[in-house]
């Protein structure tokens, strides 16, 4: 890794978990991803599966504030 890339990495590691996740997403989107439709379909199926499980009482939901607080503690 170049010195400038190493500095960027070190700076990124000081971000909050949410900021790092946003950075990862933007970097990932910067690639020419010919499988985007396939990936989007897989995420949609995962969402539907989790929503169905929630509706059936198989999993519980947490308020977004609690989730974000847990993430930011890491």
PyMOL commands that set and color helices and strands:
alter all, ss='L'
color gray80, all
select helices_A, chain A and resi 3-13+17-29+36-55+64-73
alter helices_A, ss='H'
color red, helices_A
deselect
rebuild
show_as cartoon
